[in-house]
Amino acid sequence: MAEVKTVATTGNLVVAEAMRQCKPDVVAAYPITPQTTIVEEYAKFVAQGRVHTEYVTVESEHSAMSACIGASAAGARVMTATASQGLALMWEELHIASGMRLPIVMANANRALSAPINIHCDHGDAMGARDTGWVILFAETAQEAYDNTIICLKVAEDPEVLLPAMTCLDGFITTHSIDRIELFDDETVADFVGEYEPANALLDTDSPVSHGCFAGLGGPFFEFKKAQRLAIDRSKGVVERVGAAFSELSGRPFGLVESDMMDDADLAIVVIGSTAGNARHVAKEMRAQGVKAGVVKVRCFRPFPQAELVAALKDAKAVAVLDRAESFGAEGGPLYLETRSALYDLETRMPVVNYIYGLGGSDVRLELIRQVYSDLSDIVSGSASPSGLVYLGAR
Amino acid sequence: MKWDISSMDSWKTEDFPLGAVIPEAGNSQYYRTGGWRSDRPFRNIETCTDCLICWIDCPDSAIRVADEKIAEDWLDLDHCKGCGVCANECPVEAITMVPEGCELPEVK
C-alpha cells in the first residue's frame, strides 16, 4: 500500500522530488527562472548522495537537451527541466529527441518569451513547442505537477509510445507558491514507473546500433514521420491508461480533459493550467446566481484530446476558450484553434469565442473570468454577437 | 549481413526500425555513394610512388591496396564520390580529377 506524506511546499520542489523518485540515470540541465529551483534541488539530491544520477552541468539549454539526447540514445533514463528562452534554445533538439524516439522527460516552468523580457507566466514557450512531437501535459496545481511528472515518465517509456514528454507547470503561480501536496513514498513511485529497458541502447555492445542516421531524398524520411504520428496517436490511450492507474493509487482524478459542472452547463470556459482554479471559483459563483456555468480544463495538450473535448462541450450553448499564448496572425490562440476545429463535426455548432489572457504574468483577476461568463451569457441571450479575439483585461 | 534491406523499397512504415536506428554495426559499406560523383580520380601509374597517402586520406575507403601497394584495380567506384581529397593530397601529383563521362587523358 502506498504511503503518503502531506507536505507544504512549492511546485518546483515537488517536481524535483518526483524526478528523484523516478531515479533517472542522467540529468543534464541549465538553470533558468522560474525553473531554477527544480535543478537546484536536484543538484542537492546528487550532492547529498540521495540519487545515483549523473548530473551534467552544461553551458546552455541547447547543450542540455543535446546531452540528454546522447544519454538517452546510450540507453539511460533521462530527465531535465527548463523554461521560456531555455525551451526556445532547445528547439532543434526537441525535434531530434522525438524523431529519434527517445523517452526524455522534461519539466517546463511556463514563462513568457522575450521581447520585452519578462520572467512571469504564460504558455507561449510550451505552445511554441506544440508541433515538436512531444507529449505535453499541463498542471493546474503543484500536486498535478508532481503527478504529471511521474505519469509522463511512464507514458514516455511505454513501448507503444517511446516519445519524449513535457510536464508543464505555471511559472511562479505553481512553481513558487507554497501549496498542500501529497507525496508518495519512494518505493511506490519506483514500482509505478518500473525499470526502464531501452529499445536501442548504444551502450549495449552485444547489439550494436547507429543512431542519428540519414534518410534523405528518396529515402524513408516520410515513413519515419508517419511512424511518429502513429506513436503520438497511440500515446493518447497510454496517457489515459497510465493516468487511470496513477489515479487508482492516489485517489485523485486524472483526465486528458477534466470537466467541472459541465453536465448541464450552458456556458463553458475551456482553459489550461492554474487559471482553471479561478474559472471554477467563478463558475460556482455563477451557479449560485442560477447561471449554468461550467469549466473544461485541458490537462493533456499533446496528443490533443479532440473526442474528449467534444464530449465535454457538445451540449454547451456557448464556449469561451482562454489562451495564455498567442499565435500571432492566426484567427486566435492555439487552444482556441484546436478546440474550434474539434467542434466542427458537431451537427449543431455553438458560438465559440477566444480570449487571450495573462500574457507575461498579467494578473488573472476573478472579475475578468466574470466578464467572460457575462459575454457568453449575452451571446446566448442574443443581446450580443459572438465577437472576435479579445485581449482579456488589456488596456 | 544480418539486416536485410534488399526489399526496403517495398517496406511499409511499420517495417522501418524505431527512430531511424540502423540495427547493425559496420554496414555503411552497403550504402553506395558512387552515384554522387561528377569527377573521378585518374592515377598516373608512372608518377605514383605507392606512398599510400591517398589510401590513408580517402574518406570513403574507396582506394584499394594489395601487397602494400596501390592495387591494380585501385578504385572502388561504388563508394568513390569524387571528392578529390586524393588528388589534393597526392605529394607527387599522380592523381588528377577528370569529369565523368569524358575521355580519360592518354597515359604516357
Interface residues (C-beta under 8 A of the other chain):
Chain A: G99 M100 R101 L102 L162 A199 N200 S207 P208 V209 S210 H211 G212 C213 A215 P220 E223 F224 K226 A227 L230
Chain B: M8 W11 K12 T13 E14 F16 P17 L18 G19 A20 V21 I22 P23 E24 A25 G26
